[in-house]
Amino acid sequence: MRPRGTVLEPPVYPLELSRVDLAPYREGNTGIDHVHSFDSGVPGPHVMVNALTHGNELCGMVVVRRLLDAGIRPRAGRLTLAFANVAAYDRFAHDALQWRFVDRDFNRLWSDALLAQDHASVEARRAHALAPVLRTVDRLLDLHSTWHAVLPFFVLSRLPRVRRWADHLALPARQLLLPAFRHEGFHMIDYGAFADPHADAIGLIAECGQHFAGASARTAWQVTIRFLQACGSIDDGDAGRLGLEPVETRPIERYEIVQPVIAATDALRLTCSYAGFVVFPAGGVAAYDGQAPVLAPFDGAVVLAPRPDPRAGQQAFAWGRRVAD
């Protein structure tokens, strides 16, 4: 009989970031609420920094507000700064984690086929409004945070050009490669040219830390400065004035998602840290789903992206593995 692991309850985190009113940023200059775009008049890429893909992920909101308040303008190309799912953000309260979205996950509907099926939900209407902008973007940084206090990481496709960009930025040094399957839908970085192997568009998700941690906003700011500098939107002098910090050199860690774990009950609890990236031997007990153990399917299986309180039928976490270059 396998030994029973100690079941852990999801931790509670302090509230270090606060919600602010985004009404002053609503009008913008694009005809799309909460989307601001600036053309340098000099040839260069169309660069986009996106915040609030999920309404309770505050670090990106802090960064985009800070860029707008600082009056940042691109040295070359175009720079677009956007607050995406403001409808969910406007319903957000620190004690209401459910306001990740209103009707459906905004970051799981980014394919034209899915969008063609939905013109009614809050998130689909917003996606239809933003899609024409996304189709013109050459470099996308989508700023996110995580339920749990996970070390920051990039989420990216397996396209070599995208991996090279993540390696060049070097912050975060941990990378999560998206799988071929999309059982929940498609991310913004899956949309159009970002996923086209014959295009040169780059789409990166930066998971910057825990939702309410001040450190997540600081990480998001540093990642954004490095990204804008690499895109040529700002120069080295701009980066220095914006507070660019040197990156501590760390080896790149890459992980891939192998298979999702779907909760069978409303009582799935992990036996390991909810920060994830915990490695198990084959047959190791990573969680209990009600009374049923959830066993590692292979040696070196890694717990990735655990949810705090998954309901039956939801993805509780994913099994992954470390991958070499």
KENUTI-76482 format. One record per residue (C-alpha): residue number from 1; residue in three letters; x, y, z. Coordinates in steps of 0.2 Angstrom, whole numbers. Layout:
  pos  code     px     py     pz
  NUM   Ala      X      Y      Z
...
//
This chain:
  pos  code     px     py     pz
    1   Met      0      0      0
    2   Arg      7     17     -5
    3   Pro     10     29     10
    4   Arg     -2     43     11
    5   Gly      6     61      8
    6   Thr      2     75     19
    7   Val    -12     85     11
    8   Leu     -9    104     11
    9   Glu    -21    118     10
   10   Pro    -17    133     -2
   11   Pro     -8    147      7
   12   Val    -15    164      9
   13   Tyr     -5    179      3
   14   Pro     -3    197     10
   15   Leu    -11    211     -1
   16   Glu      4    222     -7
   17   Leu     -4    229    -23
   18   Ser    -20    239    -24
   19   Arg    -33    241    -37
   20   Val    -34    259    -44
   21   Asp    -47    267    -55
   22   Leu    -43    266    -73
   23   Ala    -56    278    -79
   24   Pro    -43    291    -83
   25   Tyr    -35    279    -95
   26   Arg    -51    274   -104
   27   Glu    -52    286   -119
   28   Gly    -34    282   -126
   29   Asn    -31    288   -144
   30   Thr    -36    272   -154
   31   Gly    -55    272   -154
   32   Ile    -54    257   -143
   33   Asp    -56    259   -124
   34   His    -41    258   -113
   35   Val    -29    255   -128
   36   His    -16    268   -132
   37   Ser     -4    268   -147
   38   Phe     10    279   -152
   39   Asp     19    280   -169
   40   Ser     37    286   -169
   41   Gly     37    290   -187
   42   Val     53    280   -189
   43   Pro     53    263   -197
   44   Gly     52    249   -184
   45   Pro     41    235   -176
   46   His     24    237   -169
   47   Val     27    233   -151
   48   Met     13    230   -138
   49   Val     13    228   -119
   50   Asn     -3    221   -113
   51   Ala    -10    221    -95
   52   Leu    -25    213    -87
   53   Thr    -28    199    -98
   54   His    -35    192    -82
   55   Gly    -44    205    -71
   56   Asn    -35    200    -54
   57   Glu    -18    200    -61
   58   Leu    -12    217    -55
   59   Cys      7    218    -60
   60   Gly      4    222    -78
   61   Met     -9    236    -74
   62   Val      5    244    -63
   63   Val     17    243    -77
   64   Val      6    250    -91
   65   Arg      0    264    -80
   66   Arg     18    269    -75
   67   Leu     23    269    -94
   68   Leu      8    280    -98
   69   Asp     11    291    -84
   70   Ala     29    293    -89
   71   Gly     24    298   -106
   72   Ile     35    285   -114
   73   Arg     36    286   -133
   74   Pro     45    274   -145
   75   Arg     61    279   -153
   76   Ala     56    268   -168
   77   Gly     41    259   -174
   78   Arg     25    260   -165
   79   Leu     21    256   -146
   80   Thr      4    251   -140
   81   Leu      0    250   -122
   82   Ala    -16    241   -117
   83   Phe    -27    236   -103
   84   Ala    -36    221   -109
   85   Asn    -50    214    -98
   86   Val    -55    229    -89
   87   Ala    -73    223    -86
   88   Ala    -66    209    -75
   89   Tyr    -54    221    -67
   90   Asp    -68    233    -63
   91   Arg    -77    219    -53
   92   Phe    -61    213    -44
   93   Ala    -59    214    -25
   94   His    -45    207    -15
   95   Asp    -57    194     -8
   96   Ala    -64    189    -25
   97   Leu    -51    179    -34
   98   Gln    -65    173    -46
   99   Trp    -64    190    -56
  100   Arg    -50    182    -67
  101   Phe    -64    185    -80
  102   Val    -82    189    -81
  103   Asp    -90    176    -93
  104   Arg    -75    166   -100
  105   Asp    -56    165    -99
  106   Phe    -50    180   -110
  107   Asn    -34    170   -113
  108   Arg    -42    154   -120
  109   Leu    -52    161   -135
  110   Trp    -38    167   -147
  111   Ser    -42    159   -163
  112   Asp    -53    165   -177
  113   Ala    -63    149   -176
  114   Leu    -67    152   -158
  115   Leu    -71    170   -160
  116   Ala    -83    167   -174
  117   Gln    -93    157   -162
  118   Asp    -95    170   -149
  119   His   -100    188   -151
  120   Ala   -110    189   -135
  121   Ser    -99    186   -120
  122   Val    -90    200   -112
  123   Glu    -73    193   -116
  124   Ala    -77    188   -134
  125   Arg    -83    206   -137
  126   Arg    -67    213   -130
  127   Ala    -57    201   -140
  128   His    -66    206   -156
  129   Ala    -62    224   -153
  130   Leu    -44    220   -149
  131   Ala    -41    208   -163
  132   Pro    -38    221   -177
  133   Val    -24    228   -166
  134   Leu    -16    211   -162
  135   Arg    -15    207   -181
  136   Thr     -3    222   -184
  137   Val      8    218   -169
  138   Asp     26    212   -172
  139   Arg     32    210   -154
  140   Leu     19    206   -139
  141   Leu     23    206   -121
  142   Asp      8    200   -111
  143   Leu     10    203    -92
  144   His      3    190    -80
  145   Ser      4    184    -62
  146   Thr      1    168    -54
  147   Trp    -11    161    -40
  148   His      4    156    -30
  149   Ala     21    163    -26
  150   Val     30    154    -40
  151   Leu     47    160    -47
  152   Pro     44    171    -62
  153   Phe     44    162    -79
  154   Phe     40    165    -97
  155   Val     26    155   -106
  156   Leu     31    153   -125
  157   Ser     28    143   -140
  158   Arg     41    130   -146
  159   Leu     45    141   -161
  160   Pro     64    143   -162
  161   Arg     63    162   -165
  162   Val     52    164   -149
  163   Arg     64    154   -139
  164   Arg     79    164   -144
  165   Trp     70    180   -139
  166   Ala     66    173   -122
  167   Asp     84    167   -120
  168   His     90    184   -125
  169   Leu     79    193   -112
  170   Ala     86    181    -99
  171   Leu     73    188    -86
  172   Pro     64    177    -81
  173   Ala     77    163    -84
  174   Arg     63    149    -82
  175   Gln     53    145    -97
  176   Leu     37    135    -99
  177   Leu     34    128   -117
  178   Leu     16    127   -122
  179   Pro     11    109   -128
  180   Ala      3    105   -145
  181   Phe    -14    102   -137
  182   Arg    -25    116   -131
  183   His    -39    107   -121
  184   Glu    -44    124   -114
  185   Gly    -42    135   -129
  186   Phe    -29    147   -136
  187   His    -18    161   -128
  188   Met    -16    178   -135
  189   Ile      2    173   -140
  190   Asp     -6    159   -151
  191   Tyr    -15    171   -161
  192   Gly    -11    174   -180
  193   Ala      7    178   -184
  194   Phe     13    174   -167
  195   Ala     10    156   -170
  196   Asp     14    155   -188
  197   Pro     31    146   -191
  198   His     34    156   -207
  199   Ala     31    173   -199
  200   Asp     43    183   -188
  201   Ala     31    190   -175
  202   Ile     36    186   -157
  203   Gly     23    183   -143
  204   Leu     28    181   -125
  205   Ile     19    179   -108
  206   Ala     28    184    -93
  207   Glu     22    177    -77
  208   Cys     30    189    -65
  209   Gly     25    182    -47
  210   Gln     11    181    -35
  211   His     -5    191    -39
  212   Phe     -4    203    -25
  213   Ala     15    204    -21
  214   Gly     24    220    -24
  215   Ala     39    209    -31
  216   Ser     28    204    -45
  217   Ala     26    222    -51
  218   Arg     44    225    -49
  219   Thr     48    210    -59
  220   Ala     35    215    -73
  221   Trp     43    232    -74
  222   Gln     61    225    -76
  223   Val     55    212    -89
  224   Thr     46    226    -99
  225   Ile     60    238    -99
  226   Arg     72    224   -106
  227   Phe     58    220   -119
  228   Leu     56    237   -125
  229   Gln     75    240   -126
  230   Ala     77    224   -136
  231   Cys     63    229   -148
  232   Gly     72    246   -151
  233   Ser     57    255   -143
  234   Ile     68    263   -131
  235   Asp     87    266   -131
  236   Asp    100    262   -117
  237   Gly     98    279   -110
  238   Asp     79    278   -108
  239   Ala     82    261   -100
  240   Gly     94    268    -88
  241   Arg     82    282    -83
  242   Leu     68    270    -81
  243   Gly     78    260    -68
  244   Leu     84    245    -78
  245   Glu     94    234    -66
  246   Pro    107    221    -71
  247   Val    101    203    -72
  248   Glu    109    190    -62
  249   Thr    116    177    -74
  250   Arg    106    161    -71
  251   Pro    106    145    -82
  252   Ile     90    144    -93
  253   Glu     77    131    -86
  254   Arg     65    125    -99
  255   Tyr     50    114    -95
  256   Glu     36    107   -106
  257   Ile     18    102   -102
  258   Val     15     84   -104
  259   Gln     -3     81    -99
  260   Pro    -16     90    -89
  261   Val    -23     84    -72
  262   Ile    -42     87    -72
  263   Ala    -50     86    -55
  264   Ala    -64     73    -52
  265   Thr    -70     81    -36
  266   Asp    -70     98    -28
  267   Ala    -58     92    -15
  268   Leu    -41     90    -24
  269   Arg    -27     95    -13
  270   Leu     -8     94    -16
  271   Thr      5     85     -5
  272   Cys     18     97    -11
  273   Ser     21    116    -12
  274   Tyr      8    126    -22
  275   Ala     22    135    -30
  276   Gly     24    121    -42
  277   Phe     39    115    -51
  278   Val     41    101    -38
  279   Val     48     85    -46
  280   Phe     41     67    -42
  281   Pro     47     50    -45
  282   Ala     36     38    -55
  283   Gly     21     33    -44
  284   Gly     24     47    -31
  285   Val      9     55    -23
  286   Ala      7     73    -29
  287   Ala    -11     76    -23
  288   Tyr    -27     68    -17
  289   Asp    -42     70    -27
  290   Gly    -55     67    -13
  291   Gln    -48     50     -7
  292   Ala    -40     45    -23
  293   Pro    -21     48    -24
  294   Val    -15     57    -40
  295   Leu      1     48    -45
  296   Ala     16     54    -55
  297   Pro     15     46    -72
  298   Phe     33     45    -75
  299   Asp     50     48    -67
  300   Gly     55     66    -65
  301   Ala     37     72    -67
  302   Val     35     90    -62
  303   Val     20     99    -55
  304   Leu     16    114    -65
  305   Ala      3    128    -63
  306   Pro     -8    122    -49
  307   Arg    -24    131    -46
  308   Pro    -28    136    -28
  309   Asp    -45    127    -26
  310   Pro    -50    118    -42
  311   Arg    -68    112    -45
  312   Ala    -73     95    -52
  313   Gly    -70     96    -71
  314   Gln    -57    110    -70
  315   Gln    -38    108    -73
  316   Ala    -30    106    -56
  317   Phe    -12    107    -62
  318   Ala     -2     99    -76
  319   Trp     11     86    -77
  320   Gly     27     92    -85
  321   Arg     45     88    -87
  322   Arg     62     97    -88
  323   Val     69     98   -106
  324   Ala     86    101   -112
  325   Asp     91    114   -125
//
